[in-house]
Amino acid sequence: QVQVVESGGGLVQPGGSLRLSCVVSGTMIRWYSMGWFRQAPGKQRELVARIISVTSASGTTYADSVKGRFTISRDNALNTVYLQMNSLKPEDTAVYYCNTGGGQFEWGQGTQVTVSS
């Protein structure tokens, strides 16, 4: 059974940084494009960053709202996906989730990111 565990969230002031981690067990992420999603209160879950499987082609895509501030990366040997978030804004406040780009895995608990002064 595939399990996804996200961590690294917290409370940060506007302009600050956080690095999220996502450890996947039960499968090898090298076969998948992986993504970070977020869901703010009262809003639908949205894909904010995606990294293509290195077994096919390398590449990343970002939502316009985070482009230039967030960086997604992966370590297939550790079965881990990261999201470096810089220049955080209050509107980045949400629960952040990791999954395949198409949301194939069962969703984890997510990690709360709160950007506030």
C-alpha positions as CSV (number, residue, x, y, z in Angstrom):
1,Q,0.0,0.0,0.0
2,V,1.3,3.4,-1.0
3,Q,1.7,5.9,1.8
4,V,2.6,9.6,1.5
5,V,3.9,11.6,4.5
6,E,4.3,15.3,4.1
7,S,6.3,17.5,6.6
8,G,8.1,20.8,7.0
9,G,5.1,23.2,7.3
10,G,4.7,25.8,9.9
11,L,4.1,29.4,10.7
12,V,6.3,31.9,8.8
13,Q,6.3,35.7,8.3
14,P,5.6,37.1,4.9
15,G,8.8,37.0,2.9
16,G,10.1,34.0,4.7
17,S,11.0,30.5,3.5
18,L,10.0,26.9,4.1
19,R,11.1,23.6,2.7
20,L,8.5,20.9,2.5
21,S,9.4,17.2,2.2
22,C,7.3,14.3,1.0
23,V,8.4,10.7,1.7
24,V,6.6,8.0,-0.3
25,S,6.6,4.3,0.7
26,G,5.1,1.3,-1.0
27,T,6.3,2.2,-4.5
28,M,9.2,3.8,-6.3
29,I,8.5,7.4,-7.3
30,R,11.0,7.2,-10.1
31,W,8.2,5.9,-12.3
32,Y,5.9,8.9,-11.7
33,S,5.6,12.5,-12.3
34,M,5.2,14.0,-8.9
35,G,3.4,17.2,-7.7
36,W,2.7,19.4,-4.8
37,F,-0.8,20.5,-4.3
38,R,-2.4,22.9,-1.8
39,Q,-5.8,23.6,-0.5
40,A,-6.8,26.8,1.3
41,P,-9.9,27.0,3.4
42,G,-13.0,27.2,1.3
43,K,-11.1,26.6,-1.9
44,Q,-10.5,23.6,-4.2
45,R,-7.2,21.7,-4.1
46,E,-4.8,23.1,-6.7
47,L,-1.6,21.8,-8.3
48,V,1.2,24.3,-7.6
49,A,4.3,22.4,-8.8
50,R,5.0,19.3,-10.9
51,I,8.2,17.5,-11.7
52,I,8.3,15.0,-14.5
53,S,9.7,11.5,-14.0
54,V,13.4,11.4,-14.7
55,T,12.9,8.0,-16.5
56,S,11.1,9.9,-19.3
57,A,12.2,13.5,-19.4
58,S,13.2,16.1,-16.9
59,G,11.2,19.2,-16.4
60,T,9.2,21.2,-14.0
61,T,6.0,23.2,-14.2
62,Y,4.5,25.7,-11.8
63,A,1.3,27.6,-11.2
64,D,1.6,31.2,-12.2
65,S,0.9,32.2,-8.6
66,V,4.1,30.5,-7.4
67,K,6.4,30.8,-10.4
68,G,9.8,32.2,-9.5
69,R,9.3,31.6,-5.8
70,F,8.8,27.9,-5.4
71,T,11.1,25.1,-6.6
72,I,10.2,21.4,-6.7
73,S,12.8,18.8,-6.7
74,R,13.1,15.0,-6.2
75,D,15.5,12.4,-4.8
76,N,14.5,9.1,-6.3
77,A,17.0,7.2,-4.2
78,L,15.3,8.5,-1.0
79,N,11.8,8.3,-2.6
80,T,11.3,11.9,-1.5
81,V,10.0,15.0,-3.2
82,Y,10.8,18.5,-1.9
83,L,9.2,22.0,-2.3
84,Q,11.4,25.0,-1.5
85,M,9.2,28.0,-0.9
86,N,10.7,31.4,-0.8
87,S,9.2,34.9,-0.6
88,L,6.1,33.5,1.0
89,K,2.9,35.5,0.9
90,P,-0.2,35.3,3.1
91,E,-2.1,33.9,0.1
92,D,0.2,30.9,0.2
93,T,-1.5,29.8,3.4
94,A,-2.9,26.4,2.9
95,V,-2.5,22.7,3.6
96,Y,0.1,21.3,1.2
97,Y,-0.1,17.8,-0.2
98,C,2.2,15.6,-2.3
99,N,1.0,13.1,-4.9
100,T,1.6,12.0,-8.4
101,G,0.8,14.7,-11.0
102,G,-2.5,13.1,-11.5
103,G,-3.3,12.4,-7.9
104,Q,-3.1,8.6,-8.2
105,F,-2.0,7.9,-4.7
106,E,-4.2,8.0,-1.6
107,W,-3.9,11.5,-0.2
108,G,-1.7,12.0,2.9
109,Q,-2.5,14.2,5.8
110,G,-0.7,17.2,4.3
111,T,1.3,19.8,6.1
112,Q,-0.1,23.2,7.2
113,V,1.7,26.3,5.9
114,T,0.6,29.6,7.5
115,V,2.1,32.8,6.3
116,S,1.2,35.6,8.7
117,S,2.8,38.5,10.6
